[in-house]
Amino acid sequence: MHCFVYASQRKADTYLWLARRDNFEILPATLVMLLGDLRFVLEVELEPERSLPRENVEAVLENLRTQGWHLQLPPQETVAAAGEPTSMPKRQDE
């Protein structure tokens, strides 16, 4: 699956993965407020066989397929600490 990654300018080490480039309209309002301005960082072809350093590739792909986005939080940060959007993606440790 082709996807696009954006870095949050408000929250360090927080990334938003999108199934469609610049498709921010699909995001919950609370997530938009949490992330603030976003900076495009990467366009990538994501395959189930690919290894990601901090995320479970299957969880990322599932979130991209089902809701069109995936939130990558910094290591050791929980959803509660980040603020809770109305729909949260699956984490690699689930």
C-alpha positions in Angstrom: 0.0 0.0 0.0 1.3 3.4 -0.9 1.2 5.8 2.0 2.3 9.2 3.2 3.9 10.2 6.5 3.7 13.6 8.2 5.5 14.8 11.4 3.6 16.8 14.0 5.1 20.2 14.6 3.5 20.3 18.0 4.4 16.9 19.4 7.9 15.6 19.1 8.3 12.1 17.6 4.7 11.9 16.6 3.8 10.9 13.1 0.6 10.7 11.1 0.4 8.1 8.3 -2.2 8.6 5.6 -3.5 6.3 2.9 -4.0 9.4 0.6 -1.7 12.4 0.4 -3.0 15.5 2.2 -6.3 13.8 3.1 -6.6 15.6 6.4 -10.4 15.9 6.1 -10.9 12.3 7.4 -9.1 13.0 10.7 -11.1 13.5 13.9 -11.1 17.2 15.0 -9.5 16.2 18.4 -6.6 14.6 16.5 -6.1 17.7 14.3 -5.9 19.8 17.4 -3.5 17.4 19.1 -1.1 17.3 16.2 -1.1 21.0 15.2 0.7 21.8 11.9 2.0 18.8 10.0 5.2 18.6 7.9 5.4 16.0 5.0 8.3 13.7 5.6 8.0 10.5 3.6 6.2 8.7 0.8 6.6 5.0 1.0 5.3 1.7 -0.4 4.3 -0.3 2.7 4.2 -4.1 2.4 3.4 -6.7 5.1 6.9 -8.1 4.8 8.5 -4.7 5.5 9.9 -4.0 9.0 9.3 -0.7 10.7 11.5 0.5 13.6 8.8 1.6 16.0 5.5 0.3 14.6 3.9 -3.0 13.7 3.5 -2.9 10.0 0.3 -5.0 10.1 -1.3 -2.6 12.5 -0.3 0.4 10.4 -1.7 -1.3 7.2 -4.9 -2.3 9.0 -5.5 1.3 10.3 -4.8 2.7 6.8 -7.2 0.3 5.2 -10.0 0.7 7.7 -9.9 4.4 8.6 -7.4 5.9 6.2 -4.9 7.0 8.9 -2.5 5.8 11.6 -1.1 7.7 14.5 2.5 6.9 15.5 3.2 8.1 19.1 6.6 8.5 20.7 7.9 5.4 22.4 6.5 4.8 25.9 3.7 7.5 25.3 0.2 6.3 25.8 -3.0 7.5 24.1 -4.2 9.1 27.4 -1.0 11.1 27.7 -1.2 12.3 24.1 -4.9 13.3 24.2 -7.6 10.9 23.0 -9.0 11.3 19.5 -12.4 9.8 18.9 -10.9 6.8 17.1 -7.4 5.4 17.9 -5.3 3.1 15.7 -4.0 -0.2 17.0 -0.6 0.0 18.6 2.2 -2.5 17.9 2.0 -3.9 21.4 -1.7 -4.9 21.1 
